[in-house]
Amino acid sequence: MDYGLYFHIPFCVKKCIYCDFLSFPSFTVPAEEKEKYFGALRDEWFLKSERIDGGVDSIYIGGGTPSCVDPLIIYELIKCVRAVKPIRDYAEITVEINPGTATWDHFEIYRQAGVNRVSIGVQSTQDRLLRALGRIHNGADCEETVRMAKETGFKDISCDLIFGIPQIGTEPGETFEELQEDLARVCAWGAKHVSAYSIIIEDNTPLSRLFKQDRAREIDSGLERQMYYSIRKFLNTQKIYQYEISNYARKKYKSRHNLKYWECLPYLGMGLGAASYYPENRENPNGDYVRRIHGTHLPRRADERIYDARLPKAERSFSGSVCGTLRLQLL
């Protein structure tokens, strides 16, 4: 059976105020520690690869911000995969990119490595909202990043958006019109796939502390619902259709790796914040990740039993006429 692979790159330029992902500003981690981490990442793949009795049909390199590290590291990572297991000719290979962190060299080297899909963290095209969220880029950087991807030969381009952005300090919250502008822009730039997420106020983030200090305020819940429904309506006019709660794609551009999660297909996760799923077990690494990997031991497992009776496909993803009446169940 073929597997998907996920590699977690936990480094970023800086933490955004809403982010509770397992990630670290790159400047806080010494170069030698980063080298050890990537060595452990490759070693974990070599150890786990024995579980695959087929090949690899998807690779997703996420973060953090994978584009904030030397692109040759990504090249070598994919090379390591290919050294021990066949990567199918039709495999989808994705790298996450944040505007302001990628150069022409990044895209060229990614192409040489076999990457054929990029997921760009636009989040918003509104400069005022990007500043309020603590993003390192502006709207022009977003457009430039998409342009570089297209001009280096990438056709499968996904753009991430956040909506429902609250009032932060004296900066007013996102408006309905601003979201419509975001959608129109990413479509005009050439995105074939759009991921749109309602912002979540996570505990122990700078944004949650602003709320506790009464220095941030959520937008009206009715407006946020209106935004959600408008995303589907607008993207439908661009022939970009909803296939999952937060994901929309043109025909033939659904993320095959993402669908593995929804369809209970096997995948292996490598890295500090990665999880794996294979028949009946899901695992998460914990403890001293680098030490355990270099000691040729897989990270200790925190297993969860996965029910053999899988959910019907229509209850896990958006498909055909069931889209409007979907009933979601959590594993």
Buried (B, 14 or more C-beta within 10 A) or exposed (E): EBBBBBBBBBBBBBBBBBBBBEBBBBEEEEEEEBEBBBEBBBBBBBBBBEEBEEBBBBBBBBBBBBBBBEBBBBBEBBEBBEEEBBBEEEBBBBBBBBBBBBEEEBBBBBBEBBBBBBBBBBBBBBBBBBEBBBBBBBBEBBBBBBEBBBEBEBEBBBBBBBBBBBBBEEBBBBBBEBBBBBBBBBBEBBBBBBBBBBBEBEEEBBBBEBBEEEEBEBBEEEBBEEBBEBBBEBBEEBEBBBBBBBBBBBEEBBBBBBBBBBEBBBBBBBBBBBBBBBEEEBBBBEEEBBEBBBEEEBBEEEEEEBEEEEBEEBBBBBBEEBBEEBEEEEE
